[in-house]
Amino acid sequence: MGMNSSSVKEDFVLVGFSDQPNLEKILFVVVLVSYLLTLMGNTVIILISSTDSKLRTPMYFFLTHLSLVDICFTTSIVPQLLWNLRGPAKTITALGCAVQLYVSLALGSTECILLAVMAFDRYAAVCKPLHYAAVMNPRLCQALAGVAWLSGVGNTLTQSTVTLWLPRCGHQWLHHFFCEVPSMIKLACVDIHANEVQLFIASLVLLLLPLALILMSYGHIVKAIIRIKSVQAWRKALGTCGSHLMVVSLFYGTITAVYIQPNSSYAHTYGKFISLFYTVVTPALNPLIYTLRNKDVKGALGRLFHRARDLGL
């Protein structure tokens, strides 16, 4: 099967929220504010994690990668979304759609694996505290981060390429606000059962498998916490894991609804709003969750502001 010549040349129409013009005005403000928070919050986390010697630990190494993923992920989607929400034009070029599809899927997949890696790091910190430095050595941390990024690239090269090669017979109206695999394959004018099976298998590997590893890690963490007699140690363990667990809940709780059951009535009715949550809202909340619940980050922020003030910035 090859691409139709028409599907290569013609622009796509991102229907998005165009059937609710009043909602579009509200969403424009919400998305813009969320995007600015994402850029500022995640940039600050990358900055303090890279410059503060007290934050040069595996946890903040992975958090830096997560922040970078979130910045790039939202940037691949939000500027086009804001343009479409603001004006009457709801189109995106075929090339722009392809780039958005490849980049957003790669980064979303990378985040799935990265959150599982971060759960393993928390498991090592709580359950193997005496061996933590040896277990989470720099070489292993770099390898795990590399696996996360390569998994994302591998998934998008497979899923996005197969999706774009589906013949669409002139169908260019995408009932979504960005180019995403579950909605893109619905434009095909051929039987897409095999593509839906492939998407489901990929979702099992990149969504449910990491989620299972996360749950296993936290199962061991809960057992370790129960054995702790010290209240202070309890609080430290919960503080160490609470932020990550909250981020995992927000991200996986929404993205699984779209990718595991893309044809369900729930996903069909609320799919755009669910996608809006994990593409726009969650990346904006992540820095707030990690900073508000983390004394180390608060301390690093204080030291960063003091240095900036001393330099007269």
N, C-alpha and C positions, 0 to 999 in steps of 0.2 A: 504493500500500500504506500502511496506517495502523497505528498501534500498537493492539494488543489492549487492551481496557479492563482485562483481568485482568493483563496485563503491566505496566500502569501502577501498579496497586494492590498487587500481591503483592510480598513481599520476595524477594530472591535468596538462594540458599543457596550459600555459598562452600565447596565441599568441601575445597579446599586439601590439607592433610596429615592430615585426620581419620582416614584409614585406617591411620595410624602414630602412635598416641597417645604412645608413648615418644619418638619423634622430635620431636613437638610441644613437649615440655618442654625439650629441648635447643635447638630452634629459637627458642623464646621468649627464652631467655637470649642467644643469638647475635644475634638481630634487635634486641633491646633495647640491647645493648652497641654494636652497629653504628650504630644510630640516634642514640644519645648521642654517639658519636664523630663522626658526620656533622654533627650540630648544632654541637658545640663546634669541631671542626676547620674547618668552612666559615665559621662565624661569625668565628673568629679571622682567617682569610684576608681576609674582607670588611673587617674592622676595620683590619688593618694596611695593606691596599692603599688604604684610604680616608684613613688618617691619616698614613702615613709618606710624606714628600715624595720619598724615594729610590725608591719603588715606583709613582710616578705615570707609568707608561709603558704603551704599548699592551698589552704582555703581561699586566700585572697588571689592566688595565682589563677585558680579556676573562676573566681568571681570576676576577675578582669576579663577573662575570655567571655563569660556570660554577658557582661556589660557591652563588650565589643559586638557580640552577636545581636544583642537587642538594638543597638544603635543602627547597625547595618540592616537588620530585619525590617524595622519600622521605616527606615529611609527608602527601602525598595518598594514600599507600598503607600506611605502617607502623602508624599508630595502630589502624586497623581490623584489620590483620593480627595485632597483639599481642592485641587483644580476642578475636579468634577462636581464637588459639592458647591463650589462658589459660582460657577457659571452654567449656562445652558448646555454647553458641549459636554457630552458624556463619553467621548471616544478615547481610544488609546490605539496607537499604531500597532501593526502586527509585530514589528520588531520590538517595540516597547513592551508589548504583552509577553513576548517570548523571554525577554530579559527579566521581566518581573517574575515570571513563572519559574525560571531557573534559579534566580538569586533567592527569592523568598522561600522556595522549597528547600534549597540547600541549607539556609540559615535556620529555618524551623526544625529541620531534621537534626542539625548540629546541636540545637538547644535541647532536644529530647535526650540525646546521648550525654550531653554535658551535665544535665541535671542528675542523671544516674551516676556519673563519675563523682559529682559533688556529694551524693548520698554515700558513696563508698568512702570518700574522704572523711565524712562525719562518723561513719561506722568505725573507721580506724582510729579517729581521735577519741571516741568515747569508749570503745571496747578494747582497744589495744594501746592505751596511753603511753605505756613504757616503751613500746616498739614503734610508736607513731612516726618518729623522724626517720627510722630505718625503712619502714614500709612505704611511706609516702616520700621517697627520695626524689630529687629533682629530675632524674632521668625517667622515672616512672610517671611523674606528673606531666612531663612533656610528651611522653608516649601516649598517655590517656587523652590529653588535649588533642593530639594529632589524630587519634582514632575518631574522636568526635567530629572534627572538621572533615576528615576523609569520608566518614559515613554519610555526612550531609551531601558532599559533592557526588559520591557514588549514587546515592538515592536520586538526586535531581537529574543526573545524566541519564538514568534509566527512565524514571517516571515522566519527566518533562519531555524528553525526546519522543517517547512512545505516544504521549498525549498530543504533541504538535503534529505528528505524522498521521493522525486520524483524519480521514476526509470529512469535511464539514458541509459540503454542497451549498456553500453560500450562507450558512448559518453563522452570523457574527454577533448576535445579541446575547450577551453574557449576563445572566441574572445574578450578578454579584458586584462587589465594588473593587475587586482586583482579580487578576488572572491566577486562579488556583485550580489544581488538578481535578477535584471532585466536580466542580462546575464546568470546567473546560471539556471534560469527556462527554458531558451531556449534549454538547453541540454536534457531536458526530452523527452522521447519517448512515452508519453501519451498526451492526450488533456490537455492543460494548461490554457484553458479559465478561469476556476474557480480561478486559481492562479493569473492570470492577473487582474481579478476583485478584488480579495483580496488585491493585491498590490496597485491597484488604490484607493481602499477605505482607506487603511492605509496611502497612500500618501495624500489623502484629509485631513485626521485627523491630520497627523504630519507635513504636508507641507503647505497646503492651509489654514487650520484653524489658525495656528500660524501666517501665513502671513497676513490673514485678521485682526487678532488682532493687529498686528504691524501697518497696514495701518490705522486702527481705532484710535490707540494711536497717530499716527502722524497727523491724521486729526484733533484731538482735540488740539494737540500741535501747529499746523499751525494757528488754530483759536485764540489760546491764544497769539501767537506771533504777529498776525495782530493787536490785541488790545493794544499791548505794544507801548507806545509813545517814550520811551527812546531808542536812538541808541545803547547805551552801553548794555542795557538789551537785545536788539535784538541780538547783537553779542554774548552775553553770552549764550542765549538760543540756537542759531545756533551752537555755539561751543560745547555745551553740547550734542546736538543731532546729529551733522554732522558726527562724527566718527562712531557712531553706525549705522546710516542710510547707510553709505558707505559700511560697513561690511555686512549689511543685503542685499544690492543690489548685491554685489559680490557673496555671498553664495547662496541666493535664485534664483538669475538670472541664475545660472548654474545648480543647482541640480534639479530644477523643470523640466528642459528640458529632463532630463534622467528618472525621476520617474513618471511624470504625463503622458507623451506620449512616453513610451519606444519603441513602434513599429513604430514611425514616421520615415520618411526617413531622417529627420534632425538628430534625435537621433542615427539612424543606421550608418549614414555617419560620424558624428562628435562626437559620444558618448564618445569614448575614450579620445578625447581632452577636451571635456567638463568635464568629470570625473577628468582628470588630473588637471583641474583648481580648482575645489572645494576640491580636496583631497590634493593637493600639494601647489598650488600658493596662494590660499586664506589664509590658516593658516600662511603662511610666511608674507603676507601683513598685517594681522590683528594687530600685535604689532606695525608695522610702522605707520599704520593709527592712532592708539590710542596715540602713543607717539608724532608724528609730529604735531598733531592738538590739543594737550592737554598740557596746561601750568602746571597743577598739576603734571602730570607724568614727565614732563621735570624737574620741581623743585625737585621731589623725586629722580630722577636719579642723579641730581647734588649733593644732600645731601648724596646719597649712595656712590658716587665716593669720596666725601670729607672724609667720614668715613673710606672708604677703604684705602685712602691715609694716613690718620692719623694713621691707624693701621699698615702701612707699607706694605700693600698688593699690 
